[in-house]
């Protein structure tokens, strides 16, 4: 990869909003190399030999946490998982002090998930380690968006002129925000679909089309992305899951009515079957939900490697 492109990447990955289209393409190009590395050879790399990678998760996770662990292992790193509820954070230690202790332990990369928006940015400004945001509140989830972009490009070839429909809980979704910002930078148009109660204030300023009718939202879509209704973030479920499923679920019948039968089906997981997507749609031949999980390893390998290179280059230039 051209060194001029790599210089655009910083030691931390906090969000998609502040990345350029070139930055995103740099990550995607690196992910192609990483996917070839682990899927074709099945061998571990020595790129991270002697490096220490740690997760710091304040919220539950399966796919993201395990994906980062697999990615770190493929790169040859030493990996450790820190559960915030079982750490000194539960005794009153501040996030910054926790980060400084991780620096003292010679952790090279910290992968953090936190319920508060901005937590990853705060940590990155106070530690020497690279910080990768694995989800901060309802703000961003950059590596999920990158693996979504990777999957779209793998199946469709490009983003220019493509129509992406994001359907589900937009209000509480950090995945929605990262995807909206990134897809538009890459040249795709985005339509969001949800009941009013699951649309965030100011969504009209995001540059997206807003549709309350799921059939209209996915009409002639190239990509249909479902998002989980996040009950744990809602004070009161509006609408109920049954109501949501009845009026907003993406079903085979609605895809047929929208003439979107060639669209690829995506979802960041976990999926509430027969709520945001019907089981028939989840398991259809156009579904890329499981390939997204595989691609997550390649993307996270690329992110770990590029952010580490950026940190080393910055140190060498001092």
C-alpha positions as CSV (number, residue, x, y, z in Angstrom):
1,X,0.0,0.0,0.0
2,X,1.3,3.5,-0.8
3,X,2.9,5.1,2.2
4,X,1.3,8.5,1.4
5,X,-2.1,6.9,2.0
6,X,-1.0,5.3,5.3
7,X,0.2,8.6,6.6
8,X,-3.4,9.8,6.7
9,X,-4.2,7.2,9.3
10,X,-3.7,8.1,13.0
11,X,-2.8,6.0,16.0
12,X,-6.5,5.9,17.1
13,X,-9.7,5.0,15.4
14,X,-12.5,6.8,17.2
15,X,-15.1,7.2,14.5
16,X,-16.1,7.4,10.8
17,X,-17.4,10.9,10.9
18,X,-14.0,12.5,10.9
19,X,-12.4,10.2,8.3
20,X,-12.1,11.1,4.7
21,X,-13.2,8.8,1.9
22,X,-9.5,8.2,1.3
23,X,-9.0,7.1,4.9
24,X,-11.8,4.6,4.6
25,X,-10.5,3.2,1.4
26,X,-7.1,2.8,3.0
27,X,-8.6,0.6,5.7
28,X,-10.6,-1.4,3.2
29,X,-7.6,-2.0,1.0
30,X,-5.6,-3.2,4.0
31,X,-8.6,-5.5,5.0
32,X,-8.4,-7.2,1.6
33,X,-4.8,-8.0,2.3
34,X,-5.6,-9.3,5.7
35,X,-8.5,-11.4,4.5
36,X,-6.2,-13.1,2.0
37,X,-3.7,-13.7,4.8
38,X,-6.1,-15.6,7.2
39,X,-8.6,-17.1,4.8
40,X,-6.2,-18.5,2.2
41,X,-3.2,-19.5,4.3
42,X,-4.8,-19.9,7.7
43,X,-1.4,-19.0,9.2
44,X,-0.7,-16.5,11.9
45,X,1.2,-13.4,10.9
46,X,4.2,-12.0,12.8
47,X,3.1,-8.4,12.3
48,X,2.1,-8.1,16.0
49,X,4.8,-10.3,17.4
50,X,5.6,-9.0,20.9
51,X,2.7,-6.6,20.9
52,X,0.1,-6.5,23.7
53,X,-3.6,-5.9,22.8
54,X,-6.3,-5.6,25.4
55,X,-10.1,-5.1,25.3
56,X,-11.8,-2.8,27.9
57,X,-15.5,-3.5,27.6
58,X,-18.0,-1.7,29.8
59,X,-20.9,-3.2,27.9
60,X,-21.7,-6.8,26.7
61,X,-20.5,-8.0,23.3
62,X,-20.0,-11.2,21.5
63,X,-19.2,-10.6,17.8
64,X,-17.0,-7.5,18.3
65,X,-15.1,-8.7,21.3
66,X,-14.4,-12.2,19.9
67,X,-13.6,-10.8,16.4
68,X,-11.0,-8.5,17.9
69,X,-9.5,-11.4,19.8
70,X,-9.3,-13.6,16.7
71,X,-7.8,-10.7,14.7
72,X,-5.2,-10.0,17.4
73,X,-4.3,-13.7,17.5
74,X,-4.0,-14.0,13.7
75,X,-1.5,-11.0,13.9
76,X,0.6,-12.8,16.5
77,X,-0.2,-10.5,19.4
78,X,-0.5,-11.3,23.1
79,X,-4.2,-10.7,23.9
80,X,-5.9,-10.0,27.2
81,X,-9.6,-9.2,27.9
82,X,-10.4,-6.8,30.7
83,X,-14.0,-6.9,32.1
84,X,-14.7,-3.5,33.5
85,X,-17.3,-4.8,36.0
86,X,-14.5,-7.0,37.5
87,X,-11.8,-4.3,37.4
88,X,-10.8,-1.4,39.7
89,X,-13.3,0.7,37.7
90,X,-16.0,-0.9,39.9
91,X,-14.1,0.4,42.9
92,X,-14.1,4.0,41.7
93,X,-11.0,4.2,39.5
94,X,-11.4,6.8,36.7
95,X,-11.3,5.9,33.1
96,X,-8.1,8.0,32.6
97,X,-6.4,6.3,35.5
98,X,-7.4,2.9,34.1
99,X,-5.8,3.9,30.8
100,X,-2.6,5.1,32.4
101,X,-2.3,1.8,34.2
102,X,-2.7,0.0,30.9
103,X,0.1,2.1,29.5
104,X,2.2,1.1,32.5
105,X,1.5,-2.5,31.7
106,X,2.9,-1.8,28.2
107,X,-0.4,-2.4,26.4
108,X,0.1,-1.3,22.8
109,X,-3.6,-1.2,21.7
110,X,-6.8,-0.7,23.8
111,X,-10.1,-1.7,22.3
112,X,-12.9,-0.1,24.3
113,X,-16.6,-0.3,24.4
114,X,-18.4,2.2,26.7
115,X,-22.0,3.3,27.3
116,X,-21.0,7.0,27.1
117,X,-20.5,8.9,23.9
118,X,-17.0,10.4,23.7
119,X,-15.4,8.0,26.1
120,X,-13.0,6.5,23.5
121,X,-11.9,10.0,22.4
122,X,-11.3,11.0,26.0
123,X,-9.2,7.9,26.6
124,X,-7.2,8.4,23.4
125,X,-6.1,11.8,24.5
126,X,-4.7,10.5,27.8
127,X,-2.8,7.4,26.9
128,X,0.1,6.4,24.7
129,X,-1.6,3.2,23.5
130,X,-3.6,3.2,20.4
131,X,-7.3,3.4,21.2
132,X,-9.9,1.7,19.0
133,X,-13.5,2.6,19.6
134,X,-15.6,-0.6,19.7
135,X,-18.8,1.4,20.4
136,X,-19.4,4.5,22.5
137,X,-23.0,5.0,23.6
138,X,-25.2,5.9,20.6
139,X,-22.3,7.8,18.9
140,X,-20.2,5.5,16.7
141,X,-19.1,2.0,16.0
142,X,-16.4,2.5,13.4
143,X,-15.1,-1.0,12.9
144,X,-18.6,-2.3,12.4
145,X,-19.2,0.3,9.7
146,X,-15.9,-0.6,8.0
147,X,-16.7,-4.2,7.9
148,X,-20.1,-3.3,6.4
149,X,-18.4,-1.2,3.8
150,X,-16.0,-4.0,3.0
151,X,-18.9,-6.4,2.6
152,X,-20.8,-4.1,0.3
153,X,-17.7,-3.5,-1.9
154,X,-17.0,-7.2,-2.0
155,X,-20.5,-7.9,-3.3
156,X,-21.3,-4.8,-5.3
157,X,-17.9,-3.7,-6.4
158,X,-18.4,0.0,-5.7
159,X,-20.5,2.5,-3.8
160,X,-21.1,5.2,-6.4
161,X,-24.8,5.5,-7.2
162,X,-25.7,2.6,-4.8
163,X,-28.9,2.9,-2.8
164,X,-28.7,1.7,0.9
165,X,-31.8,1.4,3.1
166,X,-31.1,1.3,6.8
167,X,-34.2,0.0,8.6
168,X,-34.6,-0.4,12.4
169,X,-33.7,1.4,15.6
170,X,-31.9,4.5,14.2
171,X,-32.3,6.6,17.3
172,X,-30.2,4.4,19.6
173,X,-27.9,2.9,17.0
174,X,-24.2,3.9,16.8
175,X,-23.9,1.5,13.8
176,X,-26.5,3.6,11.9
177,X,-24.5,6.8,12.5
178,X,-21.2,5.4,11.4
179,X,-22.7,3.9,8.3
180,X,-24.6,7.0,7.3
181,X,-21.6,9.2,7.5
182,X,-19.3,6.7,5.7
183,X,-21.6,5.5,3.0
184,X,-22.3,9.1,1.9
185,X,-18.6,9.9,1.8
186,X,-18.1,6.8,-0.4
187,X,-20.8,7.9,-2.9
188,X,-23.9,5.9,-1.8
189,X,-27.3,7.4,-1.1
190,X,-28.9,6.4,2.2
191,X,-32.6,6.0,3.2
192,X,-33.5,5.4,6.8
193,X,-36.7,3.8,7.9
194,X,-38.2,3.6,11.4
195,X,-41.2,4.7,13.3
196,X,-41.0,8.3,14.6
197,X,-40.2,7.1,18.1
198,X,-37.0,5.4,16.8
199,X,-35.7,8.3,14.7
200,X,-33.2,10.7,16.4
201,X,-33.8,14.4,16.7
202,X,-32.0,16.2,13.9
203,X,-32.0,13.2,11.5
204,X,-33.1,15.5,8.7
205,X,-29.7,17.1,9.0
206,X,-27.8,13.8,8.3
207,X,-28.3,14.1,4.5
208,X,-30.5,11.0,4.3
209,X,-33.9,10.3,2.9
210,X,-36.5,9.5,5.6
211,X,-39.2,7.0,5.0
212,X,-41.8,5.6,7.4
213,X,-43.1,3.0,4.9
214,X,-40.7,0.0,4.7
215,X,-41.7,-0.9,1.2
216,X,-41.0,2.6,-0.1
217,X,-37.8,2.7,1.9
218,X,-36.3,-0.4,0.2
219,X,-37.7,0.2,-3.3
220,X,-35.0,-0.6,-5.8
221,X,-32.4,-0.7,-2.9
222,X,-29.0,-2.3,-3.6
223,X,-28.5,-2.9,0.1
224,X,-31.0,-3.5,2.9
225,X,-29.5,-3.2,6.4
226,X,-31.6,-4.2,9.4
227,X,-30.8,-2.8,12.8
228,X,-31.8,-4.3,16.1
229,X,-34.5,-2.7,18.2
230,X,-32.4,-1.9,21.3
231,X,-34.7,-2.5,24.2
232,X,-31.9,-2.0,26.8
233,X,-31.4,1.7,25.7
234,X,-35.1,2.6,25.8
235,X,-36.9,3.9,28.8
236,X,-40.1,2.5,27.3
237,X,-40.4,0.3,24.2
238,X,-42.2,2.3,21.6
239,X,-43.5,0.6,19.6
240,X,-43.7,-2.9,21.1
241,X,-41.8,-5.6,19.3
242,X,-45.0,-7.1,18.1
243,X,-46.1,-3.7,16.6
244,X,-42.7,-3.1,15.1
245,X,-42.7,-6.6,13.5
246,X,-46.2,-6.1,12.0
247,X,-45.5,-2.7,10.5
248,X,-41.8,-2.4,9.9
249,X,-40.2,-5.9,9.6
250,X,-38.4,-6.5,6.3
251,X,-40.1,-9.6,4.9
252,X,-39.8,-11.4,1.6
253,X,-43.2,-10.1,0.7
254,X,-42.1,-6.5,1.3
255,X,-38.9,-7.0,-0.7
256,X,-40.9,-8.4,-3.6
257,X,-43.3,-5.5,-3.5
258,X,-40.4,-3.0,-3.5
259,X,-38.7,-4.7,-6.4
260,X,-35.6,-5.1,-4.3
261,X,-35.1,-8.8,-4.9
262,X,-31.4,-8.3,-6.0
263,X,-30.5,-6.4,-2.9
264,X,-28.0,-7.9,-0.4
265,X,-29.3,-8.3,3.1
266,X,-27.2,-7.0,6.0
267,X,-27.4,-6.8,9.8
268,X,-24.7,-6.1,12.4
269,X,-26.2,-8.6,14.9
270,X,-27.5,-9.8,17.1
271,X,-30.7,-10.3,15.1
272,X,-34.2,-10.4,16.7
273,X,-35.7,-13.0,14.3
274,X,-39.0,-12.0,12.8
275,X,-38.7,-8.5,14.3
276,X,-36.4,-6.3,12.2
277,X,-35.9,-9.1,9.6
278,X,-38.0,-12.2,9.0
279,X,-36.3,-15.6,9.3
280,X,-36.9,-16.2,5.6
281,X,-35.0,-13.0,4.8
282,X,-32.2,-13.7,7.3
283,X,-31.5,-17.1,5.8
284,X,-32.0,-16.3,2.1
285,X,-29.2,-16.6,-0.4
286,X,-28.8,-12.8,-0.6
287,X,-28.0,-12.6,3.1
288,X,-24.5,-11.4,4.0
289,X,-25.0,-11.5,7.7
290,X,-22.5,-14.3,8.4
291,X,-20.0,-13.1,5.8
292,X,-20.1,-9.8,7.7
293,X,-18.8,-11.6,10.7
294,X,-15.9,-13.2,8.8
295,X,-15.1,-9.8,7.2
296,X,-15.0,-8.3,10.7
297,X,-11.9,-10.3,11.4
298,X,-10.1,-9.0,8.3
299,X,-11.2,-5.4,9.0
300,X,-10.1,-5.5,12.6
301,X,-6.7,-7.0,11.7
302,X,-6.3,-4.0,9.3
303,X,-7.3,-1.5,11.9
304,X,-5.0,-3.0,14.5
305,X,-2.1,-3.0,12.1
306,X,-2.6,0.5,10.5
307,X,-3.2,2.3,13.8
308,X,-0.1,0.6,15.3
309,X,2.0,1.7,12.2
310,X,0.7,5.2,12.6
311,X,1.8,5.3,16.2
312,X,5.3,4.0,15.4
313,X,5.7,6.4,12.5
314,X,4.7,9.3,14.7
315,X,7.2,8.2,17.3
316,X,9.9,7.9,14.7
317,X,9.3,11.4,13.4
318,X,9.8,13.1,16.8
